[in-house]
Amino acid sequence: MQRKRPRRRGGDRRRSGSTQAERADRYDLYQRAVQEPDPDLRLARRAFEREYGRTPRLLREDFCGTAAIACRWVALHRENRAIGVDLDPEPLDWGRRHNAAKLRPEQAGRLKLVEGDVRQVGVARADLTLAFNFSYFVFHTRPALLDYFRRARAGLLPEGLLLVDAYGGADAQRTSEEERDVDGFTYVWDQHRFDPISHRCTNHIHFEFPDGSRLRRAFSYEWRLWTIPEIRELMLEAGFRRTDVYWEGTDAETGEGNGVFTRRARADDDPAWVCYVGAAK
């Protein structure tokens, strides 16, 4: 699995230890292993343009962490503006020093990063709000998630779209570890615990290095594994006019996902899937 919601575990200062794990910067590893802002933003822009016939300009990234998506958005076009919101000051600070610092002054002037609860901050209403990396799974009850969706809707302009991602399938409901090689290290997704009664799960991200060292539990998540019908029903209950599911296509040669997401009303059984759910105001 390739998404985030970091639990605070100390700063990003590179330690003076002798192993690669001791010298590692967990946020840098995370961004290299997990995040791909350009495909996410292409899908979000396409979904908005299909719905409203115009290009969105003000993007809000909820649970933004290091604000990689918000920073990329303002870099893509001179009229784009972005607001990133996160409760944890640590990844926000890292994002300011590593992502926002790479922007030109004019681009940085169109970016606002806010420390606060996504349900409570008062910021400008956006064309497009994104809650990616399954971050809203931090809400464990229907009332809590409904409250977030209502507040997300209130934070949109009259022509506004909320886009979230979700994951599931039989493989998501069992304990397992999945490894993937990245340039210079190995990313490990650890589904540590799953409760089929409550759908509560505990997941971790570990990083392993060629020298044999390991950065264990670099990020940890306590989530509820929400299903697509639950997400869509709560969006509609929150007042959204319509919801759409964007499902990944399949590569004919490999049988694996091809990275192309299109609107679908039905899908074949898949033991491990990731999709997007859009809600139009």
JOBEL-V125017 format. One record per residue. N is the residue number from 1. RES is the residue in three letters. PHI is phi in degrees with one decimal (999 if undefined). PSI is psi in whole degrees, 0 to 359 (NA if undefined). D_FIRST is the distance of its C-alpha to the first C-alpha in whole Angstrom. Layout:
N_RES_PHI_PSI_D_FIRST / N_RES_PHI_PSI_D_FIRST
This chain:
1_MET_999_148_0 / 2_GLN_-132.0_54_4 / 3_ARG_-140.5_176_6 / 4_LYS_-134.6_161_9 / 5_ARG_-165.0_88_12 / 6_PRO_-67.2_139_14 / 7_ARG_-95.1_138_17 / 8_ARG_-61.4_129_20 / 9_ARG_-143.5_56_20 / 10_GLY_82.1_173_23 / 11_GLY_-79.3_182_24 / 12_ASP_-98.5_11_23 / 13_ARG_-60.3_133_26 / 14_ARG_-74.8_122_26 / 15_ARG_-80.4_161_28 / 16_SER_-94.2_24_30 / 17_GLY_-70.5_175_29 / 18_SER_-92.9_345_30 / 19_THR_-99.5_161_26 / 20_GLN_-64.0_323_23 / 21_ALA_-63.2_320_21 / 22_GLU_-68.6_334_24 / 23_ARG_-94.5_357_25 / 24_ALA_-75.4_153_21 / 25_ASP_-108.2_109_20 / 26_ARG_-64.1_328_17 / 27_TYR_-71.0_322_17 / 28_ASP_-63.3_316_18 / 29_LEU_-61.6_317_15 / 30_TYR_-60.8_311_12 / 31_GLN_-62.3_320_14 / 32_ARG_-68.8_326_14 / 33_ALA_-86.5_331_11 / 34_VAL_-117.7_312_9 / 35_GLN_-88.8_138_12 / 36_GLU_-137.0_82_14 / 37_PRO_-59.0_323_16 / 38_ASP_-62.4_309_19 / 39_PRO_-61.3_321_17 / 40_ASP_-61.3_316_16 / 41_LEU_-72.7_327_19 / 42_ARG_-62.4_315_21 / 43_LEU_-63.5_315_19 / 44_ALA_-61.9_316_21 / 45_ARG_-65.2_318_24 / 46_ARG_-64.4_318_24 / 47_ALA_-63.7_319_24 / 48_PHE_-67.1_315_26 / 49_GLU_-64.5_323_29 / 50_ARG_-64.7_323_29 / 51_GLU_-76.1_319_29 / 52_TYR_-119.7_355_32 / 53_GLY_70.8_21_33 / 54_ARG_-148.1_169_33 / 55_THR_-92.2_130_31 / 56_PRO_-70.8_148_29 / 57_ARG_-121.8_328_30 / 58_LEU_-106.8_115_29 / 59_LEU_-110.0_138_25 / 60_ARG_-115.4_127_24 / 61_GLU_-106.6_103_21 / 62_ASP_-78.9_151_20 / 63_PHE_51.9_47_18 / 64_CYS_-72.7_341_18 / 65_GLY_59.4_241_18 / 66_THR_-83.6_4_19 / 67_ALA_61.1_34_20 / 68_ALA_-61.9_321_19 / 69_ILE_-71.0_314_19 / 70_ALA_-60.1_318_22 / 71_CYS_-65.6_319_23 / 72_ARG_-65.7_322_23 / 73_TRP_-59.5_313_24 / 74_VAL_-68.7_337_27 / 75_ALA_-78.8_343_27 / 76_LEU_-78.2_332_27 / 77_HIS_-155.8_144_31 / 78_ARG_-67.6_344_34 / 79_GLU_-98.5_354_34 / 80_ASN_-75.4_137_30 / 81_ARG_-126.1_153_30 / 82_ALA_-144.3_146_27 / 83_ILE_-125.0_127_26 / 84_GLY_-112.5_134_23 / 85_VAL_-126.5_130_23 / 86_ASP_-153.6_146_22 / 87_LEU_-78.5_336_23 / 88_ASP_-96.4_119_22 / 89_PRO_-69.3_336_25 / 90_GLU_-65.3_305_23 / 91_PRO_-64.4_327_20 / 92_LEU_-60.4_316_23 / 93_ASP_-63.6_318_25 / 94_TRP_-60.9_317_23 / 95_GLY_-63.2_322_22 / 96_ARG_-62.5_317_26 / 97_ARG_-80.2_337_27 / 98_HIS_-115.7_325_25 / 99_ASN_-98.0_304_24 / 100_ALA_-64.0_327_27 / 101_ALA_-65.2_339_29 / 102_LYS_-83.7_349_28 / 103_LEU_-76.8_153_29 / 104_ARG_-69.0_154_33 / 105_PRO_-53.0_320_35 / 106_GLU_-65.3_322_36 / 107_GLN_-69.2_315_32 / 108_ALA_-60.8_331_31 / 109_GLY_-68.2_343_34 / 110_ARG_-100.9_13_32 / 111_LEU_-118.2_134_29 / 112_LYS_-128.7_124_29 / 113_LEU_-110.8_129_27 / 114_VAL_-123.4_128_27 / 115_GLU_-89.6_119_27 / 116_GLY_168.2_173_27 / 117_ASP_-74.1_128_25 / 118_VAL_-60.8_341_24 / 119_ARG_-87.0_353_26 / 120_GLN_-126.9_339_29 / 121_VAL_-67.9_145_30 / 122_GLY_-105.6_105_32 / 123_VAL_-134.1_172_32 / 124_ALA_-60.4_145_33 / 125_ARG_-70.4_141_31 / 126_ALA_-105.8_159_29 / 127_ASP_-71.5_319_29 / 128_LEU_-139.5_124_25 / 129_THR_-115.5_132_23 / 130_LEU_-116.0_135_19 / 131_ALA_-129.4_89_16 / 132_PHE_-103.9_179_13 / 133_ASN_62.2_28_10 / 134_PHE_58.3_24_10 / 135_SER_-62.7_327_13 / 136_TYR_-73.3_353_16 / 137_PHE_-64.1_350_14 / 138_VAL_-65.5_341_16 / 139_PHE_-86.0_118_19 / 140_HIS_-96.5_349_20 / 141_THR_-123.9_158_23 / 142_ARG_-59.7_314_24 / 143_PRO_-58.8_321_27 / 144_ALA_-68.3_316_24 / 145_LEU_-70.5_323_22 / 146_LEU_-60.4_318_25 / 147_ASP_-60.8_317_27 / 148_TYR_-62.3_314_24 / 149_PHE_-62.9_322_24 / 150_ARG_-63.1_317_28 / 151_ARG_-71.5_326_28 / 152_ALA_-64.1_319_25 / 153_ARG_-63.6_317_28 / 154_ALA_-63.5_334_31 / 155_GLY_-85.9_6_29 / 156_LEU_-102.3_152_29 / 157_LEU_-68.3_166_32 / 158_PRO_-52.4_323_34 / 159_GLU_-100.2_89_32 / 160_GLY_-137.0_156_29 / 161_LEU_-137.0_133_25 / 162_LEU_-103.2_131_22 / 163_LEU_-128.5_126_19 / 164_VAL_-126.2_165_16 / 165_ASP_-112.7_164_12 / 166_ALA_-150.1_159_11 / 167_TYR_-138.8_161_8 / 168_GLY_180.0_203_10 / 169_GLY_102.2_167_12 / 170_ALA_-58.1_323_13 / 171_ASP_-67.2_338_10 / 172_ALA_-75.5_347_9 / 173_GLN_-109.2_35_12 / 174_ARG_-148.9_158_13 / 175_THR_-76.6_136_12 / 176_SER_-170.6_168_11 / 177_GLU_-128.3_137_9 / 178_GLU_-122.0_128_7 / 179_GLU_-111.0_146_9 / 180_ARG_-145.8_129_10 / 181_ASP_-77.0_132_13 / 182_VAL_-120.9_166_14 / 183_ASP_-58.9_102_17 / 184_GLY_95.2_356_19 / 185_PHE_-162.3_174_16 / 186_THR_-117.4_131_13 / 187_TYR_-93.2_132_10 / 188_VAL_-124.4_119_9 / 189_TRP_-97.5_118_6 / 190_ASP_-112.1_105_9 / 191_GLN_-84.2_93_9 / 192_HIS_-79.6_324_12 / 193_ARG_-155.4_141_14 / 194_PHE_-142.1_133_15 / 195_ASP_-109.7_110_18 / 196_PRO_-68.6_343_19 / 197_ILE_-78.3_312_22 / 198_SER_-96.3_345_20 / 199_HIS_61.9_22_17 / 200_ARG_-80.8_141_16 / 201_CYS_-139.3_152_13 / 202_THR_-119.5_122_13 / 203_ASN_-127.3_151_10 / 204_HIS_-133.2_156_10 / 205_ILE_-115.7_128_9 / 206_HIS_-115.7_158_12 / 207_PHE_-127.2_135_13 / 208_GLU_-118.4_150_16 / 209_PHE_-128.0_158_19 / 210_PRO_-58.9_335_22 / 211_ASP_-81.5_6_24 / 212_GLY_91.2_353_22 / 213_SER_-80.8_162_22 / 214_ARG_-142.0_134_18 / 215_LEU_-98.6_97_17 / 216_ARG_-82.4_142_16 / 217_ARG_49.4_47_14 / 218_ALA_-60.0_326_15 / 219_PHE_-137.7_142_13 / 220_SER_-133.2_147_13 / 221_TYR_-135.4_133_12 / 222_GLU_-115.2_101_15 / 223_TRP_-121.7_164_14 / 224_ARG_-104.2_131_15 / 225_LEU_-83.3_96_13 / 226_TRP_-79.6_144_15 / 227_THR_-93.0_161_16 / 228_ILE_-58.8_312_17 / 229_PRO_-58.6_320_21 / 230_GLU_-61.8_315_21 / 231_ILE_-61.5_313_19 / 232_ARG_-66.5_318_22 / 233_GLU_-62.6_319_25 / 234_LEU_-69.4_325_24 / 235_MET_-61.6_315_24 / 236_LEU_-65.3_320_27 / 237_GLU_-63.5_329_29 / 238_ALA_-73.8_351_28 / 239_GLY_111.6_0_31 / 240_PHE_-67.4_147_29 / 241_ARG_-75.5_323_30 / 242_ARG_-158.5_153_28 / 243_THR_-125.4_152_24 / 244_ASP_-135.6_146_22 / 245_VAL_-106.7_132_19 / 246_TYR_-108.1_111_18 / 247_TRP_-107.1_145_16 / 248_GLU_-80.2_137_15 / 249_GLY_-75.4_174_17 / 250_THR_-119.4_134_17 / 251_ASP_-71.3_125_19 / 252_ALA_-64.4_330_22 / 253_GLU_-84.7_317_22 / 254_THR_-94.9_339_19 / 255_GLY_76.2_3_18 / 256_GLU_-96.2_170_14 / 257_GLY_-61.3_143_13 / 258_ASN_-102.3_3_16 / 259_GLY_80.0_4_14 / 260_VAL_-105.0_119_17 / 261_PHE_-108.7_128_17 / 262_THR_-131.5_159_20 / 263_ARG_-65.4_131_22 / 264_ARG_-137.4_144_22 / 265_ALA_-95.3_336_24 / 266_ARG_-140.9_159_22 / 267_ALA_-148.1_153_20 / 268_ASP_-73.8_158_20 / 269_ASP_-58.4_135_18 / 270_ASP_-143.0_127_14 / 271_PRO_-70.4_341_12 / 272_ALA_-152.7_107_9 / 273_TRP_-130.3_156_9 / 274_VAL_-128.9_136_9 / 275_CYS_-141.0_178_12 / 276_TYR_-122.2_147_14 / 277_VAL_-124.9_124_17 / 278_GLY_-106.9_144_21 / 279_ALA_-129.6_119_24 / 280_ALA_-93.8_133_27 / 281_LYS_-75.2_NA_30
